[in-house]
Amino acid sequence: MNGADIGKMPGSGVPGSEGKDPVANGHAENESNPFAEYMWMENEEEYNRQVEEELLEQEFLERCFQEMLDEEDQDWFIPERDLPSVGQIQQQLNGLSVSEGNAEEILGKSILNPEAKEFVPGVKY
């Protein structure tokens, strides 16, 4: 039995082609477009352009999102970053002083009524 005889045997060749004569390109004669599986290549440049646009858009969105997160970090109150250190606070407290002579001067310039009743919230006079 030679190669030509094997191709004529039932069940040989392409599956599902029993009783059909094979065509030289491996596709059945009744198939409408033997290049259907390669038709995507017809618009390959358009497809590549579309994929590239999608990738650029995705990259742009990621950059914008990262910028938004960076701005948000700057706006948030972070105690370690935004509060003065204990040493700085101590320096400021050491610079403060209270003197009685200064209090007399402030009271002398005051225009408040020293005879006024003490203010209590919610009480009507």
ABEGO torsion letter per residue (X at the ends): XBAAAAAABBGBEBBGABGBBBBAAGBBAABABAAAAAAAAAAAAAAAAAAAAAAAAAAAAAAAAAAAAAAAAAABBBAAAABBBAAAAAAAAAABBBBAAAAAAAAAABABBAABBBBBBGBBX
